[in-house]
Amino acid sequence: MYEYSNNSERKLIVRFFSSIGFIATFSMSSLAFINSSFLLSFALFVSACFYIWAFSSVKGLERSASAILYNLYALMFYLVVTGGVEGTGPIWIFIVSPVTYSIRGLKRGTFDIILFLLAIILGFHFADRFNIYDYNPEQLPLRIMLSFIIVALLSGYYEYSREKYNSKIIALSQKNELLATIDPLTNLPNRRFTMDKLATFKKELKEANIPFVLLLADVDNFKKINDEFGHDFGDKALIHLSKTFQKNIPKNAIASRWGGEEFLIILPDSNLENGMQIAEKIHNSLKNSEVQHLENSTSLTLSIGAISASVERSIDSDIKLADELLYKAKEQGKNRTCSYTNLHKSLINLTN
Ligand SMILES: Nc1nc2c(ncn2[C@@H]2O[C@H](COP(=O)(O)OP(=O)(O)OP(=O)(O)O)[C@@H](O)[C@H]2O)c(=O)[nH]1
């Protein structure tokens, strides 16, 4: 199965070709029967049955694809050896290349077409050697094979361009998808990405009882920093924060830019105690480092609301609670973390 096509796309291709194959072979079989060409009619009828099977086989998509192709090849071989109706049978081989490339993609398709071509050369040879059908004029088989090769090359080139164009589109859309989830200033995941992750963690909490902690952090007096040192300095401060988070949180944690000067950190597989320790590490790291831009420098402080996510609460309620605790931290003098223990329902002020 070629890499860029997804299952539903392949299912559609297989169903499309098996329907066309069935309609064509069944009507030609009926026609051959009416014209008393019983052997041809039987061969076409068997082929039609294969197409029906390929269409209805839901599970083995790859098997159906092979059935469509090898059924087509067998029929073409038969038409070449017997000449079909008055030597017109081999004309049908021109449908082989486009069908093969649509089903197999470039690499496997080219391999199959080369095998088919070898079979056809043998077919013409058998027809002549065993006097099964005498092609007239004599050059007809050679001309048919040469034009088949040209059509195959053109179809191959078309498939090559299509795959190249397709990969470019996929790469572009993956890049756009990535850009849509990253905050360009801090390079941290943005709110959209984090909301999706939260939904996953919440599911794991509910289904597998894997706890996680949220730290909602807001820079203290950021307006003043902006006013005093300028907006560029403020931007530098946000980048400094992003690096501080990445240095102090575990590898499996996610620090994200929640909006403006607010950050949300998710600590998977952690309890509130772990969360408070990480928050403290962040406070200490900020205390011991300074943001520097041009001739200005200052250290930053954060107010943080810490909660352990709960099975009973929705994600929005978790965040609302973290926000309330963040507000409490601001109220209590900033540069601290406030948490809410579900057990005692009391506020603990850990830092000072
Ligand atoms: N430089 C810069 N400033 C930003 C950015 N996003 C938000 N801000 C600024 O962040 C400041 C937030 O100010 P406030 O909401 O008053 O908060 P504060 O001054 O930190 O006060 P407290 O939260 O009470 O400590 C505003 O001045 C915003 O302009 C940004 O991307 N870059």
The ligand as an SDF file (V2000), in Angstrom:
LIG
                    3D

 32 34  0  0  0  0  0  0  0  0999 V2000
    6.1020   42.7750   25.7070 N   0  0  0  0  0  0  0  0  0  0  0  0
    4.9800   42.1130   25.7340 C   0  0  0  0  0  0  0  0  0  0  0  0
    4.0060   42.4420   26.5970 N   0  0  0  0  0  0  0  0  0  0  0  0
    2.8560   41.7360   26.6300 C   0  0  0  0  0  0  0  0  0  0  0  0
    2.6430   40.6480   25.7780 C   0  0  0  0  0  0  0  0  0  0  0  0
    1.4200   40.1490   26.0590 N   0  0  0  0  0  0  0  0  0  0  0  0
    0.8720   40.8650   27.0340 C   0  0  0  0  0  0  0  0  0  0  0  0
    1.7450   41.8490   27.3990 N   0  0  0  0  0  0  0  0  0  0  0  0
    1.5930   42.8890   28.4020 C   0  0  0  0  0  0  0  0  0  0  0  0
    1.4210   42.3130   29.6700 O   0  0  0  0  0  0  0  0  0  0  0  0
    0.8700   43.3370   30.4900 C   0  0  0  0  0  0  0  0  0  0  0  0
   -0.0790   42.7260   31.4920 C   0  0  0  0  0  0  0  0  0  0  0  0
   -0.4610   43.7200   32.3710 O   0  0  0  0  0  0  0  0  0  0  0  0
   -1.4560   43.4770   33.5360 P   0  0  0  0  0  0  0  0  0  0  0  0
   -2.5670   42.5650   33.0910 O   0  0  0  0  0  0  0  0  0  0  0  0
   -1.8590   44.8260   34.0490 O   0  0  0  0  0  0  0  0  0  0  0  0
   -0.6590   42.6830   34.5830 O   0  0  0  0  0  0  0  0  0  0  0  0
    0.6210   43.0480   35.4380 P   0  0  0  0  0  0  0  0  0  0  0  0
    1.1780   44.3910   35.1340 O   0  0  0  0  0  0  0  0  0  0  0  0
    1.5780   41.9010   35.2660 O   0  0  0  0  0  0  0  0  0  0  0  0
    0.0500   43.0780   36.8730 O   0  0  0  0  0  0  0  0  0  0  0  0
   -0.1700   41.8430   37.8310 P   0  0  0  0  0  0  0  0  0  0  0  0
   -0.7040   40.7280   37.0090 O   0  0  0  0  0  0  0  0  0  0  0  0
   -1.1950   42.3150   38.8360 O   0  0  0  0  0  0  0  0  0  0  0  0
    1.1150   41.5220   38.4690 O   0  0  0  0  0  0  0  0  0  0  0  0
    0.2170   44.3680   29.5710 C   0  0  0  0  0  0  0  0  0  0  0  0
    0.9200   45.5630   29.6440 O   0  0  0  0  0  0  0  0  0  0  0  0
    0.3640   43.7330   28.1890 C   0  0  0  0  0  0  0  0  0  0  0  0
    0.6120   44.7030   27.1860 O   0  0  0  0  0  0  0  0  0  0  0  0
    3.6770   40.3250   24.8430 C   0  0  0  0  0  0  0  0  0  0  0  0
    3.5760   39.4000   24.0530 O   0  0  0  0  0  0  0  0  0  0  0  0
    4.8080   41.0550   24.8600 N   0  0  0  0  0  0  0  0  0  0  0  0
  1  2  1  0
  2  3  2  0
  2 32  1  0
  3  4  1  0
  4  5  2  0
  4  8  1  0
  5  6  1  0
  5 30  1  0
  6  7  2  0
  7  8  1  0
  8  9  1  0
  9 10  1  0
  9 28  1  0
 10 11  1  0
 11 12  1  0
 11 26  1  0
 12 13  1  0
 13 14  1  0
 14 15  2  0
 14 16  1  0
 14 17  1  0
 17 18  1  0
 18 19  2  0
 18 20  1  0
 18 21  1  0
 21 22  1  0
 22 23  2  0
 22 24  1  0
 22 25  1  0
 26 27  1  0
 26 28  1  0
 28 29  1  0
 30 31  2  0
 30 32  1  0
M  END
$$$$
